[in-house]
Amino acid sequence: MGQTIIEKILSAHSNFQVYANDLVVAEVDFIMGQDGTSPLTIKAFQEMGGEKIFDSGKVIFVIDHNSPSPNEGVSALHKMMRDFARQKEIYTCDVGEGVCHQLIPETGAVGPGSLVIGSDSHTCTYGALNAFSTGVGSTDLAAALISGRMWFKVPDTLKIICHGELPPGVYSKDLILYLTGQITADGATYLSVEYTGQAISALSQEARFTISNMAVEMGAKAGLMAADEKTFSWLSNYTSKKYQPVEPDPDARYFRIEEYDASKLEPHVAKPHTVDNVCPVGEVSDTVVHQAVIGTCTNGRLEDLRIAAGILKGRKCNKDVRLIVVPASRKIMLDAIREGIAETLIESGAAFVTPGCGPCVGTHNGVPSDGEVVISTANRNFKGRMGNSKAFIYLASPATAAASAITGRITDPREFLK
């Protein structure tokens, strides 16, 4: 019987031919910890009697969720991470370097066929590079730091085929919001999602990251894509390592197959307070906006900032809207400066903040007031997600967020692209 992508990757890392629902112990290629969860990992590591890291060259710590530190308590946790990393010779991306899910691909340590775990649910982002990457708990991460291994129940696979190509003014964020609305927030629980079809192939590598990033919003364990020339071209900017692509067999068995026509899609938003509460942007076009956020691990890449700048160039943000821009990495911020993107956004009225998670987590930057409406390119809009349970968060593409910042209401970006 043929295998899916995830079955092949877990077979290669466990030295057994495995299929959905098998239990395996697999060797991991790379481990990531971030500042919101790593202190718990460190404590668990010590409680387990851990002394050595299995391979410090395969581990990275990232300080991005509360960056720079907003208070002395967080500063103490950051110090714990830095001290532990220094003792164990773990490379650390410190304040200002960016958000973990952009930095990990930029290391070149992750590519087709890789098995990656991280103490963050959006570790599934790297599935866009044809890797099995997934979030795990802090205790599991501690055990993996010691052993270099992790146990898995091999997920069944949901295959999503996206036909056609996205129309002008419609982006990968619109596609993944639409798909999440169709599948629902728990419709792919513990499944591996394989995204395929002409619409996925037509996307840039940066846009594909957006799709895989939000696989977990359907409940999925992973969001995988096949590797192609775009994948290897993107990787060549960061590594000379040769990766072997992993493709599903023609006779692979799927849990379910869903097919959609992307050519008929229009801009979408996710309404408060769940990610699958999705509708076309036109249905909420009268909604007043107080704050717009462009960035995070979902849409803080150079392509995203370029799209927003294209709409905002020569225009000003509405006087009643605060626009916050968060580049996903220091490299992206520098590229945005060199290309003139940063200047365009700042001239429009945007406030740039430190590369990292920014307002998404809700611990420091851009916490909204009671009753305020935020349109954000982040991946979650639960109550309290941005630090105030009485605010209302709409999720959208960078284009929709930029257009809305101009008009002061949720706006179809195609109005500015005619």
Buried (B, 14 or more C-beta within 10 A) or exposed (E): EEBBBBBBBBBBBBEEEBBBEBEBEBBBBBBBBBBBBBBBBBBBBEEBEBEEBBEBEBBBBBBBBBBBBEEEEBEEBBEBBBEBBEEBEBBBBBBBBBBBBBBBBBBBBBBBBBBBBBBBBBBBBBBBBBBBBBBBEBBBBBBBBBBBBBEBEBBBBBBBBBBBBBBEBBBBBBBBBBBBBBBBBEBBEEBBBBBBBEBBBBBEBBBBBBBBBBBBBBBBBBBBBBBBEBBBEBBEEBBEEEBEBBBBEEEBBBBEEBEBEBBEBBBBBBBBBBBBBBBBBBEBBEBBBBBBBBBBBBBBBBBBBBBBBBBBBEBEBBEEBBBBBBBBBBBBBBBBBEBEBBEBBBBBBBBBBBBBBBBBBBBBBBBBEEEBBBBBBBBBBEBEBBBBEEBBBBBBBBBBBBBBBBBBBBBBBBEBEE
